[in-house]
Amino acid sequence: MQTKHQIQELLSSAGVLPNKRFGQHFLIDLNLMRLLIDSADIHENDIVLEVGCGTGSLTEGLAERAGKVIAVEVDRTIAKIAEEQLADKTNVRVINSDILQKKNTISRAVTTAVRLARQTLGGLARQKYAGRFLLVANLPYNVASPVMLNLVTGPTVADAMYVTVQKQVAERMTATAGRKDFGILSILLHATGDVKTIRVLKPTVFWPQPQVDSAMISFVRNNTKVSRILNMELLSATVNLFMSHRRKMIKACTRFAAGKFAGIEDWDQVFAQCSIDPHKRPEQLPPEDYIALANLCHRRLSGS
């Protein structure tokens, strides 16, 4: 792993500076990097996705434990530095790409790399430990939320995520119903897994220093919770329908129901069957209520 001085030398040699447009703030506290890696409890058959790998500092530590590391860096010059620094790590693949092909889609290059890594490690996984797919990263601020939402709802799904994010994003991840930070990210994370704060980080542990605090957060997918969801795509659509109008009463939000919900007309009955007060606001409903709504809509639309 690299110190602040080493990162500065690498960038200077390449004639570049941290790019604000890409939200580049390099984590330079080696103890915190070790804490993030240790928290993830990475095994030899695990596949790790790192988004925003920078010069490959955290990647080096991940490569020591994981079966395969897929390191994504959108900045072409810095991705080349990472490739050079990691040239001797045979289990690392650096991909110079935007992680998001579209806002709601993980890059095809990344999903293909994950699929190939699963095939490569599959034989070992059958014999020993069944490897996981993990996101472990110092996430660039400008892509943190959409990346995590994609890896929760699929089709490429992370078994767990251990990330450093802007504190404001961390508060949205951990928020519960009724809090001002409660939103789409909160609902979908808590509906599918367990979220915890590992450590709050001051700006001084990054270079260059951001203007805000950050936090390390863990998300572990909970199969018991996931098994209660009949249709993940419809759950996501349900959350978006209501939370896009979070200040309105729930019954008023149904005026905007279209597309997947076009076949549902008796919303009052839907709310009654789910024991939901239609006069509440969407931000007051816990994730369990959204699951109940989505499941009932799924049954009605599918005729089951």
C-alpha positions in Angstrom: 0.0 0.0 0.0 1.2 3.5 -0.8 1.9 6.5 1.4 0.8 10.1 0.5 4.3 10.8 -0.6 4.4 7.8 -2.9 1.1 8.7 -4.5 2.2 12.2 -5.0 5.4 11.0 -6.7 3.5 8.7 -9.0 1.1 11.4 -10.1 3.9 13.9 -10.5 5.9 11.5 -12.7 2.8 11.1 -14.9 2.3 14.9 -15.0 -1.1 14.9 -13.5 -2.9 16.1 -10.3 -6.0 14.7 -8.6 -9.1 15.3 -10.8 -12.0 17.0 -9.0 -14.3 16.0 -11.8 -13.8 12.4 -10.9 -14.0 13.0 -7.2 -10.4 11.9 -6.6 -9.6 11.9 -2.9 -6.9 9.2 -2.1 -7.2 7.4 1.2 -3.6 7.8 2.7 -4.0 6.4 6.2 -2.6 2.8 5.9 -4.2 1.7 9.2 -7.6 2.7 7.9 -7.0 0.8 4.6 -6.1 -2.3 6.7 -9.3 -1.7 8.8 -11.4 -1.7 5.7 -9.7 -4.9 4.4 -9.9 -6.6 7.7 -13.6 -5.7 8.1 -14.4 -7.4 4.8 -12.9 -10.7 6.0 -11.7 -11.5 2.5 -11.0 -15.2 1.6 -9.0 -16.8 -1.2 -12.0 -17.6 -3.3 -13.7 -14.2 -3.0 -14.0 -11.9 -6.0 -13.5 -8.2 -5.0 -14.6 -5.3 -7.0 -12.8 -2.0 -6.3 -14.3 1.1 -7.8 -12.0 4.1 -8.1 -8.8 2.2 -7.6 -6.6 5.2 -8.2 -2.9 4.3 -8.2 -3.6 0.9 -6.8 -2.8 1.5 -3.2 -5.8 -0.3 -1.6 -5.7 -2.8 -4.5 -2.3 -4.1 -3.3 -3.8 -5.0 0.1 -6.9 -6.6 -1.5 -4.8 -8.7 -3.9 -3.0 -10.3 -0.9 -6.2 -11.9 0.3 -8.7 -12.2 -2.6 -8.9 -14.8 -5.3 -9.5 -12.1 -7.9 -9.6 -8.3 -7.7 -11.4 -6.3 -10.4 -10.1 -2.7 -10.1 -12.0 -0.1 -12.0 -10.6 3.4 -12.7 -12.2 5.9 -15.0 -9.1 8.2 -15.3 -7.0 6.8 -18.2 -3.6 8.2 -16.9 -4.1 7.0 -13.3 -5.4 3.6 -14.5 -2.1 3.2 -16.4 -0.2 4.0 -13.2 -2.3 1.3 -11.4 -1.5 -1.3 -14.1 2.2 -0.6 -13.7 2.1 -0.7 -9.9 0.1 -4.0 -10.0 1.9 -5.7 -12.9 3.2 -8.5 -10.6 -0.3 -9.2 -9.1 -1.6 -12.0 -11.3 -5.0 -12.0 -9.6 -5.7 -8.3 -10.4 -7.4 -6.9 -13.5 -7.4 -3.2 -13.9 -10.3 -1.9 -16.1 -10.1 1.7 -17.4 -13.8 2.4 -17.6 -16.6 4.3 -16.0 -18.2 1.9 -13.6 -21.7 3.0 -14.8 -22.6 2.2 -18.4 -25.8 4.1 -17.7 -27.1 5.4 -14.4 -28.9 2.1 -13.7 -26.5 -0.3 -15.3 -23.0 -1.5 -14.2 -20.5 -1.4 -17.1 -20.6 -4.4 -19.3 -16.8 -4.7 -19.1 -17.1 -5.0 -15.3 -20.0 -7.5 -15.3 -18.2 -9.6 -17.9 -15.0 -9.6 -15.8 -17.1 -10.7 -12.7 -18.6 -13.6 -14.7 -15.2 -14.8 -16.0 -13.8 -14.5 -12.5 -16.6 -16.7 -11.1 -15.9 -19.3 -13.8 -12.2 -19.3 -13.0 -12.7 -19.7 -9.3 -15.7 -22.0 -9.6 -13.7 -25.2 -9.4 -12.0 -24.2 -6.1 -15.3 -22.9 -4.7 -16.9 -26.3 -5.2 -14.1 -28.0 -3.3 -13.6 -25.6 -0.5 -15.0 -22.2 0.5 -17.9 -20.9 -1.6 -16.5 -17.5 -2.6 -18.4 -14.3 -2.4 -18.6 -11.2 -4.7 -17.6 -8.1 -2.6 -17.4 -4.4 -3.2 -14.5 -3.1 -1.2 -13.6 0.5 -2.2 -12.9 4.1 -1.3 -15.9 5.1 -3.5 -15.6 8.3 -5.6 -18.3 10.6 -4.2 -20.0 11.2 -7.5 -20.9 7.5 -8.1 -21.3 6.1 -4.7 -25.1 5.9 -4.4 -25.9 4.6 -7.9 -23.1 2.0 -7.7 -24.4 0.6 -4.4 -28.0 0.6 -5.7 -27.0 -1.3 -8.7 -25.2 -3.9 -6.7 -28.2 -4.3 -4.4 -30.9 -4.7 -7.0 -28.9 -6.5 -9.6 -28.7 -8.2 -12.0 -25.1 -8.3 -10.7 -25.5 -8.5 -7.0 -22.9 -8.0 -4.2 -22.9 -10.4 -1.3 -21.4 -7.6 0.8 -20.0 -4.0 0.5 -17.3 -2.4 2.6 -16.9 1.2 1.5 -15.7 4.6 2.5 -18.2 7.2 1.4 -19.1 10.9 2.1 -20.6 11.1 5.5 -23.9 12.4 4.0 -24.1 9.2 1.9 -23.3 7.1 5.0 -26.2 8.8 6.9 -28.5 7.9 4.0 -27.3 4.3 4.1 -27.9 3.9 7.8 -31.1 6.0 8.1 -34.3 4.6 9.4 -37.9 5.5 8.6 -38.9 9.0 9.7 -35.4 10.5 9.6 -34.6 13.3 7.1 -31.9 11.2 5.5 -34.2 8.2 4.9 -34.6 7.6 1.2 -34.4 5.2 -1.7 -30.9 4.0 -0.7 -31.9 3.5 2.9 -34.9 1.5 2.0 -33.3 -0.9 -0.5 -30.2 -1.5 1.7 -32.3 -2.3 4.8 -34.8 -4.3 2.8 -32.0 -6.6 1.6 -29.3 -6.6 4.2 -27.7 -5.3 7.4 -25.9 -1.9 7.4 -23.4 -0.8 10.0 -21.0 2.1 10.5 -17.4 1.0 10.9 -15.7 4.3 11.5 -16.2 8.0 10.9 -13.3 9.6 9.0 -11.9 13.1 9.2 -10.8 14.9 6.0 -7.2 14.7 7.1 -7.0 10.9 6.2 -7.4 11.8 2.5 -5.3 13.6 -0.1 -6.4 16.1 -1.3 -8.6 16.7 1.7 -12.3 16.8 1.0 -14.5 19.5 2.5 -16.6 17.0 4.5 -16.2 14.1 6.8 -16.5 10.6 5.4 -17.3 7.2 6.9 -16.6 3.5 6.5 -19.8 1.5 6.1 -20.5 -2.2 5.8 -23.5 -3.8 4.1 -24.0 -7.6 4.3 -26.7 -9.1 2.2 -29.2 -11.0 4.3 -30.7 -14.0 2.5 -33.6 -14.2 4.9 -34.7 -10.7 4.1 -34.1 -11.2 0.4 -36.3 -14.3 0.4 -39.3 -12.2 1.4 -39.0 -10.1 -1.8 -41.0 -11.7 -4.6 -39.7 -9.4 -7.4 -36.7 -7.1 -6.8 -37.3 -5.0 -9.9 -40.9 -4.3 -8.8 -39.7 -3.5 -5.2 -37.3 -0.9 -6.7 -40.0 0.5 -8.8 -42.4 0.7 -5.8 -39.8 2.5 -3.7 -39.1 5.0 -6.5 -42.8 5.6 -7.2 -43.5 6.8 -3.6 -40.1 8.2 -2.5 -40.0 10.4 -5.6 -42.9 12.3 -4.0 -41.8 11.9 -0.4 -43.5 15.0 0.8 -47.0 14.0 -0.5 -49.4 11.7 1.3 -49.0 8.1 0.1 -52.5 8.0 -1.5 -51.6 11.2 -3.6 -48.4 9.5 -4.9 -50.6 6.9 -6.7 -51.6 9.6 -9.3 -48.1 9.1 -10.7 -48.4 5.3 -11.0 -47.9 4.1 -14.5 -45.8 1.6 -16.5 -45.5 -1.5 -14.2 -48.4 -0.3 -12.1 -50.8 0.5 -14.9 -53.0 -2.5 -14.0 -53.5 -1.5 -10.4 -56.5 0.8 -9.8 -57.8 0.1 -6.3 -54.9 1.5 -4.3 -57.1 2.1 -1.3 -57.6 -1.7 -1.1 -53.9 -2.3 -1.6 -53.1 0.0 1.3 -55.7 -1.6 3.5 -54.5 -5.1 2.8 -51.0 -4.0 3.7 -52.2 -2.2 6.9 -50.7 1.1 5.6 -52.3 4.4 6.5 -52.7 6.2 3.2 -52.4 9.6 4.9 -48.8 9.0 5.9 -45.9 10.3 3.8 -43.6 7.8 2.0 -40.6 8.7 4.2 -42.6 7.4 7.2 -42.9 3.9 5.9 -40.3 1.3 7.0 -38.7 -1.0 4.4 -41.1 -3.9 5.5 -44.1 -1.8 4.3 -42.5 -1.3 0.9 -41.8 -5.0 0.6 -45.5 -5.7 1.5 -46.7 -3.2 -1.2 -44.4 -4.5 -3.9 -45.3 -8.2 -3.1 -49.1 -7.5 -3.2 -48.6 -5.5 -6.5 -46.6 -8.4 -7.9 -49.3 -10.9 -7.0 -52.1 -8.8 -8.5 -50.2 -8.1 -11.7 -49.1 -11.7 -12.2 -52.5 -13.1 -11.2 -51.0 -15.3 -8.5 
